[in-house]
Every structure is written in structure tokens, then in C-alpha cells.
């Protein structure tokens, strides 16, 4: 029997494609496996290696219903019936200051945004500093001032913290860890379980600025481009979106691993397909040019002030209009749709009329960007 036959009849292209998709679907249903014996930079990239490390080490050790949701924040019910969102994050970016922001801005925006896309209104943050011996006090004051200004802009307060000092050469200058708490309004529910075929995929603005800005700021590449990080709080944008589209299904900020990885996470947990449209992706020309020169897909480049939202088709126009009316949302766009098939797959309709699978990020093309 030839490879192009099944039984006694030739297989069609659709049948061959179906068998390939079935094999991919079966592979994707497997739990991620941690094969390495040591931690690598890829384990911090937010892709397949990160998922394997989290599942095999942390979830296995700390297993509980809240943790197993693996959201940007844990949603915790209070005896009063109210719900809190609780999130934590660490920041190890190099360099500490880059076009458009600093580690201080990131430390506030990252946690605020995790709370916001979980449906919460951010209220309070903690901040813990690990500072290298010899770090200049003037530079420390500047970073703390960035955190203060970012907190004020986001409408939150930094209410507690901690400071540790380590030996020279042990911390690349400074690491910052933040945790945040927000209150979820009554009746507001965001969950991948609510996503349905026919829903639209929205992005709140142009993608890829943060990752490329940090990479170019390191001065290791012979590339010059006018790219600023997009680091910013998204809580005002989220509130505007939810007012215009009260049936919004799910949201996630596209940080490590970018839009491609976030969409894969949704596809895997929902069992649905996410079909993106390449021509609808908002990417600044300078970001696209830098990505092309480095051979990096902008879908995998980190953002620090953008989020993905899944909204009903009937509310998608109102949602985009609401975002575009807000500062930071002028380039919001519908970039795709949710479909029933092929299950668990993210695909991109290309500008040439074809399509390709957008897999979960493998490796770490842009380490230490947040």
C-alpha cells in the first residue's frame, strides 16, 4: 500500500490534514514533561519549558484548586462573599533602565496588569528589593521614584515591603519582587470555560515593543531602531472594555512568550481553536523590521502594557471602539476568532492566503526582558 492510500482508496488532502491534526491534538493533550536535570534560561521564557517546570515541580508540590487554575492571579473567595485577586511576580530585567521605562515601572505595571486581566480592580502592592552591594543610592532613588509614579498612575498604593542586600556580583544590580491584591466586583467572571466558538480575539494595541526595546538597549546587536517599551498599567483599559462588552469571556496580558503563547494557553485549556489573522496584527514597522533582522516572530515577543481579550462577536465592535477611545488603546484591533476545530490549535492566516500553526514558544529567544 502506498503512503497516499487508506484501505483501497487514495486519501484526500483533507483526510491527510485531518490525520496530522489528530496526531498534533493527541500530542498536545500530554502533560508537559520536565526532562532537564538543571534549570535553564528557557524555563523562564513562559513557553513549553516553563510549563513543564511549573507543572512538574511547583504545582506538584503545592497542589490546590486555586493554584491549579494557573491564572495570572489567584481568585480567592472571602467569608463575606466578596472575591479577591492575589498575584505575585519577580523582575530581573537587564538593563535596569531601557527606552520607555525601568525595572521600577515593570515591577508595578506587571502585577497591576495581572490583577486587572483577572477581573480585579487593583488596590495594594508589596515590594521586596534584592540589592547588590555597591549599588548607587541615587540610582535606587530613581527606580523607587519610578515605582511611586507608576503606582499613582495606576491608582494603587505600595503598602509593605522588604529589603535584602547581597554581595557584589550576586544580583546584576537589583531584583524586585512584588505582590498585589485587588477586589473583583460582584458578578464579574472571566474564565476560559466561558469561551465559545464564534468569539472574537482582541488585542489592546501594538505588540512586541517591550521585548525588542530591552534587547536593543543591551547594545549587543548591530541594530539601531527607535523602539520604546510599552510598559504601562492596563487597568483603565480593562474597565473600559468590560463596560462596553459586559459578556467578555477571558483576558490575559501577553508578557513572556507574547501573543502566540497566550493564545496557545487558551486553546489548550479550552479545547478550542484560535485562528489569528496576520494582516490584522498591529505591529509597529520598526518592531517588525527588527524582528525580521533577528529572525524572531513578533507573536512571541513580550509586551508589558497590552492584553488579549476574548469577547462575543456581537460585542466586538463596541469593545474595540471603547479601547480606542482610551489612552494607550488607539491601536486596539480584532486579530482573530475562536473556532470549534481544530481542537487545541492556534493557527495564523497569512498575508499570502495560506495558514500555519503557531505553536507554544520553545526556548528563550529574548532572555531577561522582565
NORHU-V854733 format. One record per pair of residues at least 12 apart in sequence whose ideal C-beta (glycine too) atoms are under 8 Angstrom apart, sorted by sequence separation. I is the first residue (numbers start at 1). J is the second residue. D is the distance in Angstrom with one decimal. If there is no record, write none. Layout:
i:I j:J d:D
i:I j:J d:D
This chain:
i:4 j:16 d:7.9
i:73 j:85 d:4.1
i:74 j:86 d:4.9
i:91 j:103 d:5.3
i:320 j:332 d:5.3
i:345 j:357 d:6.3
i:346 j:358 d:4.3
i:36 j:49 d:7.8
i:73 j:86 d:5.9
i:74 j:87 d:7.3
i:93 j:106 d:6.1
i:112 j:125 d:7.5
i:212 j:225 d:7.4
i:238 j:251 d:6.8
i:252 j:265 d:7.1
i:263 j:276 d:6.8
i:320 j:333 d:6.6
i:346 j:359 d:7.6
i:39 j:53 d:7.3
i:73 j:87 d:3.7
i:111 j:125 d:5.9
i:213 j:227 d:4.7
i:252 j:266 d:7.2
i:287 j:301 d:7.6
i:320 j:334 d:6.2
i:72 j:87 d:6.1
i:91 j:106 d:5.2
i:212 j:227 d:5.1
i:213 j:228 d:5.7
i:214 j:229 d:6.8
i:283 j:298 d:5.1
i:32 j:48 d:6.3
i:54 j:70 d:7.4
i:91 j:107 d:4.9
i:213 j:229 d:4.3
i:250 j:266 d:6.6
i:35 j:52 d:7.5
i:108 j:125 d:6.7
i:259 j:276 d:7.9
i:281 j:298 d:7.4
i:34 j:52 d:4.4
i:89 j:107 d:7.7
i:209 j:227 d:5.8
i:281 j:299 d:7.5
i:316 j:334 d:5.6
i:32 j:51 d:4.5
i:33 j:52 d:5.9
i:34 j:53 d:6.0
i:91 j:110 d:6.8
i:209 j:228 d:6.4
i:210 j:229 d:4.4
i:234 j:253 d:6.5
i:32 j:52 d:3.8
i:107 j:127 d:6.6
i:127 j:147 d:6.6
i:209 j:229 d:5.9
i:210 j:230 d:5.3
i:34 j:55 d:7.7
i:89 j:110 d:5.0
i:209 j:230 d:4.2
i:210 j:231 d:6.1
i:34 j:56 d:3.8
i:89 j:111 d:5.3
i:259 j:281 d:7.8
i:32 j:55 d:5.3
i:33 j:56 d:7.2
i:34 j:57 d:7.0
i:88 j:111 d:7.2
i:276 j:299 d:7.8
i:305 j:328 d:6.5
i:31 j:55 d:6.2
i:32 j:56 d:7.3
i:87 j:111 d:5.6
i:156 j:180 d:7.2
i:206 j:230 d:7.3
i:313 j:337 d:7.8
i:89 j:114 d:6.7
i:205 j:230 d:7.1
i:125 j:151 d:6.8
i:87 j:114 d:4.1
i:87 j:115 d:5.4
i:310 j:338 d:6.4
i:85 j:115 d:5.0
i:204 j:234 d:6.5
i:87 j:118 d:7.2
i:125 j:156 d:5.6
i:127 j:158 d:5.3
i:143 j:174 d:7.0
i:122 j:154 d:6.4
i:124 j:156 d:6.4
i:125 j:157 d:7.2
i:126 j:158 d:7.1
i:129 j:161 d:7.2
i:131 j:163 d:6.8
i:133 j:165 d:5.9
i:85 j:118 d:4.4
i:122 j:155 d:7.2
i:123 j:156 d:6.2
i:124 j:157 d:5.7
i:125 j:158 d:4.8
i:126 j:159 d:6.9
i:127 j:160 d:8.0
i:128 j:161 d:5.8
i:129 j:162 d:7.2
i:131 j:164 d:7.2
i:132 j:165 d:7.6
i:133 j:166 d:6.8
i:204 j:237 d:5.5
i:85 j:119 d:7.0
i:122 j:156 d:4.8
i:123 j:157 d:7.5
i:124 j:158 d:7.8
i:125 j:159 d:7.1
i:126 j:160 d:4.7
i:127 j:161 d:4.3
i:128 j:162 d:4.2
i:129 j:163 d:4.9
i:130 j:164 d:5.0
i:131 j:165 d:5.2
i:132 j:166 d:6.0
i:133 j:167 d:5.5
i:134 j:168 d:5.1
i:140 j:174 d:7.5
i:85 j:120 d:3.5
i:124 j:159 d:4.8
i:126 j:161 d:5.6
i:127 j:162 d:8.0
i:128 j:163 d:7.4
i:129 j:164 d:7.0
i:130 j:165 d:7.9
i:131 j:166 d:7.4
i:132 j:167 d:7.5
i:133 j:168 d:4.6
i:84 j:120 d:7.4
i:126 j:162 d:7.9
i:128 j:164 d:7.5
i:130 j:166 d:6.2
i:132 j:168 d:6.1
i:132 j:169 d:7.2
i:133 j:170 d:8.0
i:204 j:241 d:7.7
i:260 j:297 d:6.9
i:104 j:142 d:7.7
i:112 j:150 d:8.0
i:132 j:170 d:6.1
i:135 j:173 d:5.8
i:104 j:143 d:3.9
i:108 j:147 d:5.3
i:132 j:171 d:4.1
i:135 j:174 d:6.2
i:202 j:241 d:7.8
i:260 j:299 d:3.7
i:261 j:300 d:6.6
i:102 j:142 d:7.5
i:103 j:143 d:6.1
i:104 j:144 d:6.5
i:107 j:147 d:6.0
i:131 j:171 d:6.8
i:132 j:172 d:7.0
i:258 j:298 d:7.3
i:259 j:299 d:5.1
i:260 j:300 d:5.0
i:72 j:113 d:7.8
i:73 j:114 d:5.2
i:102 j:143 d:5.7
i:104 j:145 d:7.4
i:105 j:146 d:5.1
i:109 j:150 d:6.0
i:130 j:171 d:5.3
i:132 j:173 d:5.4
i:258 j:299 d:5.6
i:259 j:300 d:7.9
i:72 j:114 d:3.9
i:73 j:115 d:5.4
i:104 j:146 d:3.3
i:105 j:147 d:7.5
i:108 j:150 d:3.8
i:112 j:154 d:4.7
i:131 j:173 d:7.8
i:132 j:174 d:6.6
i:258 j:300 d:4.4
i:266 j:308 d:7.9
i:72 j:115 d:7.7
i:75 j:118 d:6.5
i:96 j:139 d:7.7
i:104 j:147 d:4.2
i:108 j:151 d:5.3
i:131 j:174 d:5.3
i:257 j:300 d:6.2
i:258 j:301 d:4.9
i:75 j:119 d:7.9
i:102 j:146 d:4.9
i:112 j:156 d:6.1
i:130 j:174 d:6.8
i:258 j:302 d:5.8
i:259 j:303 d:7.6
i:266 j:310 d:7.1
i:72 j:117 d:5.6
i:73 j:118 d:4.0
i:101 j:146 d:7.4
i:105 j:150 d:5.0
i:109 j:154 d:7.3
i:129 j:174 d:6.5
i:130 j:175 d:4.3
i:257 j:302 d:7.2
i:258 j:303 d:6.7
i:263 j:308 d:6.9
i:72 j:118 d:5.4
i:97 j:143 d:8.0
i:104 j:150 d:6.9
i:108 j:154 d:6.4
i:129 j:175 d:7.6
i:130 j:176 d:7.7
i:256 j:302 d:5.4
i:262 j:308 d:5.2
i:71 j:118 d:6.0
i:73 j:120 d:6.7
i:96 j:143 d:6.9
i:129 j:176 d:5.8
i:130 j:177 d:7.6
i:207 j:254 d:6.9
i:211 j:258 d:7.2
i:255 j:302 d:5.3
i:108 j:156 d:7.4
i:128 j:176 d:7.1
i:254 j:302 d:7.5
i:255 j:303 d:6.4
i:127 j:176 d:6.4
i:128 j:177 d:4.3
i:254 j:303 d:4.9
i:255 j:304 d:6.3
i:259 j:308 d:6.3
i:282 j:331 d:4.5
i:299 j:348 d:7.5
i:108 j:158 d:7.7
i:127 j:177 d:7.5
i:128 j:178 d:7.5
i:199 j:249 d:6.0
i:208 j:258 d:7.0
i:253 j:303 d:7.3
i:282 j:332 d:7.9
i:127 j:178 d:5.3
i:203 j:254 d:7.5
i:207 j:258 d:6.8
i:253 j:304 d:8.0
i:282 j:333 d:5.2
i:126 j:178 d:6.4
i:207 j:259 d:5.6
i:254 j:306 d:5.7
i:281 j:333 d:7.8
i:125 j:178 d:5.5
i:126 j:179 d:4.7
i:196 j:249 d:7.3
i:253 j:306 d:6.9
i:254 j:307 d:6.5
i:280 j:333 d:5.7
i:282 j:335 d:7.7
i:125 j:179 d:6.9
i:126 j:180 d:7.6
i:188 j:242 d:7.1
i:195 j:249 d:4.7
i:253 j:307 d:4.4
i:254 j:308 d:5.6
i:280 j:334 d:6.4
i:281 j:335 d:5.5
i:125 j:180 d:4.7
i:194 j:249 d:4.3
i:195 j:250 d:5.5
i:252 j:307 d:6.4
i:253 j:308 d:7.8
i:280 j:335 d:4.7
i:124 j:180 d:6.8
i:125 j:181 d:7.9
i:194 j:250 d:6.5
i:203 j:259 d:6.6
i:251 j:307 d:5.6
i:252 j:308 d:5.4
i:280 j:336 d:7.2
i:123 j:180 d:8.0
i:124 j:181 d:5.0
i:192 j:249 d:7.8
i:227 j:284 d:7.3
i:251 j:308 d:6.8
i:122 j:180 d:5.8
i:123 j:181 d:5.8
i:190 j:248 d:6.7
i:191 j:249 d:7.4
i:192 j:250 d:5.3
i:251 j:309 d:4.7
i:277 j:335 d:6.0
i:122 j:181 d:7.8
i:123 j:182 d:5.5
i:190 j:249 d:6.9
i:191 j:250 d:6.3
i:227 j:286 d:5.5
i:250 j:309 d:7.2
i:251 j:310 d:7.5
i:276 j:335 d:5.6
i:277 j:336 d:5.5
i:299 j:358 d:6.1
i:122 j:182 d:4.3
i:123 j:183 d:6.1
i:190 j:250 d:5.4
i:226 j:286 d:6.0
i:227 j:287 d:5.9
i:250 j:310 d:4.6
i:276 j:336 d:3.9
i:121 j:182 d:5.4
i:190 j:251 d:5.8
i:225 j:286 d:4.6
i:248 j:309 d:5.8
i:249 j:310 d:4.4
i:275 j:336 d:5.3
i:300 j:361 d:5.1
i:120 j:182 d:3.0
i:121 j:183 d:5.5
i:201 j:263 d:7.2
i:225 j:287 d:7.8
i:248 j:310 d:7.2
i:249 j:311 d:6.7
i:274 j:336 d:6.2
i:275 j:337 d:5.6
i:120 j:183 d:6.1
i:121 j:184 d:7.7
i:227 j:290 d:6.7
i:248 j:311 d:5.0
i:249 j:312 d:7.3
i:274 j:337 d:7.9
i:275 j:338 d:7.7
i:118 j:182 d:7.4
i:120 j:184 d:4.8
i:121 j:185 d:7.0
i:225 j:289 d:6.8
i:245 j:309 d:7.9
i:247 j:311 d:7.1
i:274 j:338 d:6.0
i:275 j:339 d:5.6
i:302 j:366 d:6.6
i:115 j:180 d:5.2
i:119 j:184 d:5.1
i:225 j:290 d:5.0
i:247 j:312 d:5.0
i:273 j:338 d:7.0
i:274 j:339 d:7.9
i:300 j:365 d:6.8
i:301 j:366 d:6.6
i:114 j:180 d:7.1
i:115 j:181 d:7.6
i:116 j:182 d:7.4
i:118 j:184 d:7.4
i:119 j:185 d:7.6
i:245 j:311 d:4.6
i:272 j:338 d:5.3
i:273 j:339 d:4.4
i:304 j:370 d:6.6
i:111 j:178 d:4.5
i:115 j:182 d:3.9
i:223 j:290 d:5.9
i:245 j:312 d:7.2
i:248 j:315 d:7.5
i:272 j:339 d:6.7
i:273 j:340 d:6.9
i:302 j:369 d:5.2
i:110 j:178 d:7.2
i:111 j:179 d:6.8
i:112 j:180 d:6.5
i:241 j:309 d:6.1
i:247 j:315 d:5.9
i:270 j:338 d:7.8
i:272 j:340 d:6.3
i:273 j:341 d:5.9
i:302 j:370 d:6.2
i:107 j:176 d:4.2
i:111 j:180 d:4.0
i:119 j:188 d:4.7
i:238 j:307 d:7.1
i:246 j:315 d:7.7
i:273 j:342 d:5.3
i:296 j:365 d:5.3
i:108 j:178 d:6.9
i:119 j:189 d:7.2
i:223 j:293 d:5.9
i:237 j:307 d:7.5
i:241 j:311 d:7.7
i:245 j:315 d:3.9
i:273 j:343 d:6.5
i:276 j:346 d:6.9
i:278 j:348 d:5.4
i:279 j:349 d:7.9
i:296 j:366 d:7.3
i:103 j:174 d:6.5
i:107 j:178 d:5.0
i:119 j:190 d:4.6
i:195 j:266 d:6.9
i:223 j:294 d:7.5
i:234 j:305 d:6.2
i:244 j:315 d:7.1
i:245 j:316 d:7.5
i:248 j:319 d:7.2
i:272 j:343 d:6.7
i:273 j:344 d:7.3
i:274 j:345 d:7.7
i:275 j:346 d:7.8
i:276 j:347 d:7.1
i:277 j:348 d:7.7
i:278 j:349 d:6.2
i:294 j:365 d:7.8
i:104 j:176 d:7.3
i:118 j:190 d:6.8
i:232 j:304 d:7.3
i:233 j:305 d:7.5
i:234 j:306 d:7.3
i:271 j:343 d:5.2
i:272 j:344 d:7.6
i:273 j:345 d:4.9
i:274 j:346 d:4.6
i:275 j:347 d:5.3
i:276 j:348 d:4.8
i:277 j:349 d:5.1
i:278 j:350 d:5.0
i:279 j:351 d:5.3
i:103 j:176 d:5.9
i:117 j:190 d:7.7
i:201 j:274 d:6.3
i:221 j:294 d:7.2
i:230 j:303 d:5.8
i:231 j:304 d:4.0
i:232 j:305 d:3.4
i:234 j:307 d:5.4
i:245 j:318 d:6.0
i:263 j:336 d:7.8
i:271 j:344 d:5.8
i:273 j:346 d:7.3
i:274 j:347 d:7.6
i:275 j:348 d:7.9
i:276 j:349 d:7.0
i:278 j:351 d:5.1
i:192 j:266 d:5.9
i:207 j:281 d:6.7
i:216 j:290 d:6.9
i:230 j:304 d:6.0
i:231 j:305 d:5.4
i:244 j:318 d:4.5
i:245 j:319 d:4.0
i:273 j:347 d:6.9
i:275 j:349 d:6.6
i:195 j:270 d:4.9
i:197 j:272 d:6.3
i:201 j:276 d:6.8
i:207 j:282 d:6.6
i:208 j:283 d:6.0
i:209 j:284 d:6.7
i:212 j:287 d:5.3
i:229 j:304 d:6.2
i:230 j:305 d:4.0
i:244 j:319 d:5.3
i:196 j:272 d:8.0
i:206 j:282 d:4.4
i:207 j:283 d:5.9
i:208 j:284 d:7.6
i:229 j:305 d:7.9
i:230 j:306 d:6.1
i:259 j:335 d:7.8
i:268 j:344 d:5.5
i:96 j:173 d:5.5
i:192 j:269 d:4.6
i:193 j:270 d:7.4
i:195 j:272 d:6.3
i:205 j:282 d:6.5
i:206 j:283 d:6.0
i:244 j:321 d:7.0
i:245 j:322 d:7.4
i:267 j:344 d:5.1
i:94 j:172 d:5.8
i:96 j:174 d:6.2
i:192 j:270 d:4.7
i:203 j:281 d:7.6
i:206 j:284 d:5.2
i:209 j:287 d:5.9
i:212 j:290 d:5.1
i:241 j:319 d:5.5
i:244 j:322 d:3.5
i:267 j:345 d:6.2
i:154 j:233 d:3.8
i:203 j:282 d:6.7
i:208 j:287 d:4.5
i:212 j:291 d:6.8
i:215 j:294 d:7.7
i:243 j:322 d:6.8
i:267 j:346 d:5.1
i:92 j:172 d:7.1
i:153 j:233 d:6.2
i:155 j:235 d:7.1
i:207 j:287 d:7.7
i:208 j:288 d:7.8
i:154 j:235 d:6.0
i:206 j:287 d:7.3
i:241 j:322 d:5.9
i:240 j:322 d:4.7
i:241 j:323 d:5.9
i:264 j:346 d:5.1
i:276 j:358 d:6.8
i:92 j:175 d:5.2
i:150 j:233 d:7.0
i:208 j:291 d:6.5
i:240 j:323 d:6.4
i:263 j:346 d:4.7
i:91 j:175 d:6.6
i:90 j:175 d:6.5
i:91 j:176 d:4.6
i:240 j:325 d:7.1
i:90 j:176 d:7.3
i:91 j:177 d:7.4
i:237 j:323 d:5.9
i:240 j:326 d:5.0
i:260 j:346 d:6.9
i:90 j:177 d:4.6
i:91 j:178 d:7.5
i:89 j:177 d:7.2
i:90 j:178 d:8.0
i:88 j:177 d:7.1
i:89 j:178 d:5.8
i:212 j:301 d:6.1
i:237 j:326 d:5.3
i:240 j:329 d:7.4
i:88 j:178 d:7.0
i:89 j:179 d:7.8
i:208 j:298 d:4.1
i:211 j:301 d:3.9
i:236 j:326 d:6.1
i:88 j:179 d:4.1
i:207 j:298 d:5.8
i:210 j:301 d:7.6
i:211 j:302 d:4.1
i:236 j:327 d:7.6
i:237 j:328 d:6.1
i:87 j:179 d:6.8
i:88 j:180 d:7.5
i:207 j:299 d:7.5
i:210 j:302 d:5.2
i:211 j:303 d:7.5
i:236 j:328 d:7.9
i:237 j:329 d:5.2
i:86 j:179 d:7.3
i:87 j:180 d:5.2
i:208 j:301 d:3.9
i:210 j:303 d:5.3
i:86 j:180 d:7.4
i:207 j:301 d:6.9
i:208 j:302 d:8.0
i:209 j:303 d:6.9
i:210 j:304 d:4.3
i:234 j:328 d:7.5
i:264 j:358 d:7.1
i:86 j:181 d:5.6
i:208 j:303 d:6.8
i:210 j:305 d:7.4
i:263 j:358 d:6.9
i:264 j:359 d:7.0
i:265 j:360 d:8.0
i:85 j:181 d:7.2
i:207 j:303 d:5.6
i:232 j:328 d:5.6
i:264 j:360 d:4.4
i:84 j:181 d:5.8
i:85 j:182 d:4.6
i:264 j:361 d:8.0
i:84 j:182 d:6.9
i:85 j:183 d:7.8
i:260 j:358 d:4.8
i:84 j:183 d:6.3
i:85 j:184 d:5.7
i:207 j:306 d:6.1
i:260 j:359 d:7.9
i:261 j:360 d:6.0
i:83 j:183 d:7.6
i:84 j:184 d:7.0
i:205 j:305 d:7.4
i:206 j:306 d:7.5
i:260 j:360 d:7.8
i:261 j:361 d:4.8
i:82 j:183 d:6.6
i:83 j:184 d:4.3
i:205 j:306 d:5.1
i:260 j:361 d:6.5
i:82 j:184 d:7.7
i:204 j:306 d:5.1
i:203 j:306 d:6.2
i:204 j:307 d:5.1
i:257 j:360 d:7.8
i:258 j:361 d:7.4
i:82 j:186 d:7.5
i:203 j:307 d:7.5
i:204 j:308 d:7.9
i:257 j:361 d:4.5
i:81 j:186 d:8.0
i:203 j:308 d:5.7
i:204 j:309 d:7.3
i:202 j:308 d:6.9
i:203 j:309 d:8.0
i:73 j:180 d:7.8
i:201 j:308 d:6.5
i:202 j:309 d:4.5
i:201 j:309 d:7.8
i:202 j:310 d:7.5
i:73 j:182 d:7.5
i:75 j:184 d:6.7
i:100 j:209 d:7.4
i:201 j:310 d:6.1
i:202 j:311 d:6.0
i:100 j:210 d:7.8
i:200 j:310 d:7.2
i:199 j:310 d:5.0
i:200 j:311 d:5.6
i:199 j:311 d:6.5
i:200 j:312 d:7.5
i:100 j:213 d:5.7
i:122 j:235 d:5.7
i:199 j:312 d:5.9
i:200 j:313 d:5.5
i:256 j:369 d:7.5
i:99 j:213 d:5.0
i:121 j:235 d:6.9
i:198 j:312 d:7.7
i:199 j:313 d:6.5
i:202 j:316 d:6.8
i:256 j:370 d:6.4
i:98 j:213 d:5.5
i:195 j:310 d:5.2
i:198 j:313 d:5.3
i:255 j:370 d:6.1
i:98 j:214 d:5.1
i:196 j:312 d:7.7
i:200 j:316 d:4.0
i:99 j:216 d:7.8
i:116 j:233 d:7.4
i:117 j:234 d:7.1
i:202 j:319 d:5.9
i:99 j:217 d:6.1
i:116 j:234 d:5.4
i:121 j:239 d:7.5
i:202 j:320 d:6.5
i:205 j:323 d:7.9
i:95 j:214 d:7.7
i:98 j:217 d:4.0
i:116 j:235 d:4.0
i:204 j:323 d:5.6
i:94 j:214 d:7.8
i:113 j:233 d:6.5
i:115 j:235 d:7.5
i:93 j:214 d:6.3
i:112 j:233 d:4.8
i:113 j:234 d:4.9
i:117 j:238 d:6.4
i:202 j:323 d:7.4
i:95 j:217 d:5.6
i:109 j:231 d:5.1
i:112 j:234 d:7.7
i:113 j:235 d:7.4
i:116 j:238 d:4.4
i:95 j:218 d:6.4
i:109 j:232 d:6.1
i:112 j:235 d:5.9
i:119 j:242 d:7.8
i:205 j:328 d:6.4
i:94 j:218 d:6.9
i:109 j:233 d:5.4
i:204 j:328 d:7.5
i:205 j:329 d:6.0
i:106 j:231 d:5.6
i:108 j:233 d:7.5
i:204 j:329 d:5.6
i:205 j:330 d:7.2
i:206 j:331 d:4.8
i:105 j:231 d:4.9
i:205 j:331 d:4.5
i:101 j:228 d:7.9
i:205 j:332 d:5.9
i:99 j:227 d:6.6
i:100 j:228 d:3.3
i:101 j:229 d:4.7
i:204 j:332 d:5.1
i:99 j:228 d:4.6
i:100 j:229 d:3.5
i:203 j:332 d:6.8
i:99 j:229 d:6.4
i:100 j:230 d:7.0
i:101 j:231 d:4.1
i:202 j:332 d:6.5
i:203 j:333 d:6.0
i:98 j:229 d:5.9
i:100 j:231 d:6.2
i:202 j:333 d:7.1
i:119 j:251 d:7.6
i:202 j:334 d:5.7
i:203 j:335 d:5.2
i:118 j:251 d:7.8
i:201 j:334 d:6.9
i:202 j:335 d:7.0
i:117 j:251 d:4.0
i:200 j:334 d:5.1
i:201 j:335 d:5.4
i:117 j:252 d:5.6
i:201 j:336 d:4.0
i:117 j:253 d:5.1
i:200 j:336 d:7.4
i:201 j:337 d:6.3
i:116 j:253 d:7.8
i:200 j:337 d:5.6
i:201 j:338 d:6.8
i:199 j:337 d:6.9
i:200 j:338 d:7.6
i:114 j:253 d:6.6
i:198 j:337 d:7.0
i:199 j:338 d:4.3
i:113 j:253 d:4.5
i:198 j:338 d:6.7
i:197 j:338 d:5.7
i:198 j:339 d:7.9
i:113 j:255 d:7.9
i:196 j:338 d:6.8
i:197 j:339 d:5.4
i:195 j:338 d:5.8
i:197 j:340 d:4.3
i:110 j:255 d:6.9
i:215 j:366 d:5.7
i:214 j:366 d:7.3
i:214 j:368 d:7.8
i:215 j:369 d:7.1
i:211 j:366 d:4.7
i:214 j:369 d:4.5
i:211 j:369 d:5.0
i:210 j:369 d:6.7
i:210 j:370 d:7.5
i:72 j:252 d:6.3
i:72 j:253 d:6.6
i:117 j:307 d:5.2
i:113 j:304 d:7.6
i:116 j:307 d:7.8
i:113 j:305 d:7.5
i:110 j:304 d:6.6
i:113 j:307 d:7.0
i:109 j:304 d:5.9
i:109 j:305 d:6.6
i:106 j:304 d:6.0
i:101 j:304 d:7.6
i:50 j:256 d:7.5
i:50 j:257 d:7.8
i:46 j:255 d:7.0
i:46 j:256 d:3.1
i:47 j:257 d:5.1
i:45 j:256 d:6.0
i:46 j:257 d:3.5
i:44 j:256 d:7.5
i:45 j:257 d:6.4
i:47 j:261 d:5.6
i:46 j:261 d:5.6
i:28 j:268 d:6.3
i:46 j:302 d:7.9
i:110 j:370 d:6.6
i:106 j:370 d:5.9
i:94 j:368 d:4.7
i:93 j:368 d:6.0
i:92 j:368 d:5.9
i:93 j:369 d:6.1
i:93 j:370 d:5.5
i:92 j:370 d:7.7
i:91 j:370 d:6.1
i:51 j:360 d:7.4
i:48 j:360 d:4.9
i:47 j:360 d:5.3
i:48 j:361 d:6.8
i:49 j:362 d:7.4
i:47 j:361 d:3.0
i:48 j:362 d:5.4
i:49 j:363 d:7.4
i:29 j:344 d:7.4
i:46 j:361 d:6.6
i:47 j:362 d:5.9
i:49 j:364 d:7.8
i:28 j:344 d:5.0
i:45 j:361 d:6.1
i:47 j:363 d:7.3
i:25 j:342 d:6.8
i:28 j:345 d:7.9
i:47 j:364 d:7.7
i:24 j:342 d:7.8
i:25 j:343 d:5.6
i:45 j:363 d:6.7
i:25 j:344 d:5.6
i:45 j:364 d:3.6
i:25 j:345 d:7.3
i:42 j:362 d:7.7
i:44 j:364 d:6.8
i:45 j:365 d:7.9
i:21 j:342 d:4.5
i:24 j:345 d:6.8
i:42 j:363 d:5.0
i:45 j:366 d:7.9
i:42 j:364 d:4.6
i:45 j:367 d:7.2
i:41 j:364 d:4.7
i:44 j:367 d:7.3
i:21 j:345 d:6.8
i:40 j:364 d:7.9
i:41 j:367 d:4.6
i:41 j:368 d:7.9
i:24 j:357 d:7.5
